[in-house]
Amino acid sequence: MVVSTCSFGARRSSSSWSAAGVFQIQTDINMTAAARHVAQFSPRRALSDPGYVIKTILTEAFGGPVLRPWALRAQRQQHGVIVAYSSKPIDEIKSRLGLALPSVRTCIGEVFGYPVPELAKEQRLRYTVRLCPTIRSTNRGETDAFLLAADMVSPDTGLTRDAIYRQYLAERLPGVRLDTCRLEGFQLHAMVRKRDGEGSGLGVRKFPDAVLSGELTLVEPSLFMEVLAKGVGRQRAFGYGMVMLQPATAYENNET
């Protein structure tokens, strides 16, 4: 059974982004140095959430939300590999980093970047996305899309997170057809966020954290590029919503 999620707030972007204006960026971040810097200005509880620490460092390092959406691609001990999309070319990004505080620059390694290539209609791609599948509800605030959907049906309906999260993603990825979609992982992640209300400081709240992957076919590449550049779903500033792409043929044979 498919539960209608029209009220889930999916919107199409009115941005004028084009493939020529989207760059894929990669850099390393020293998590120990990053935590040391953030600890100077934030409560200790902020250090418990790597997404909060990385978001703070990236924003200060590049003078605003320049690398967004972003994802922690890999981490070994204190070193994390960050990948991101940006509207800024690599030379401008490096120039911005040059104006950051020394304690912030120490956290950031070498920065690499290339334009995202033009994508063609009917092109097939593999995708992976770490998603925070929540929706703002008038009565419940930011709530798991699965829980909202479950409230609409009887308990014996057989509703699954896989189905709801796939629908959530599909509604927010215009211009493509999701050929396959698998829920690779799910957890409730404790995130540090500002509490509602003036001067209320930071609080910890658990949000759904889902990793989805599969294959898609491009139907309207320009629409897809708009969303690719902005990210999908909620909490995009904190490491969610970056759709990472690979050629669909990469795993279809073992050619070397």
Secondary structure, DSSP 8 states (H G I E B T S, - for coil): -----GGG----------GGG-EEEEEEEEHHHHHHHHHTTS-GGGGG-HHHHHHHHHHHHTTSS-S-SEEEEEEETTEEEEEEEESS-HHHHHHHHTTS-HHHHTTEEEEEEEE-----TT-EEEEEEEE--EEEETTTEEEEHHHHHHTTS-GGG---HHHHHHHHHHHT-TTEEES--EEEEEEEEEEEEE-SSTT--EEEEEEEEEEEEEEEEESSHHHHHHHHHH-SSS-GGGT---EEEEEGGGGT----
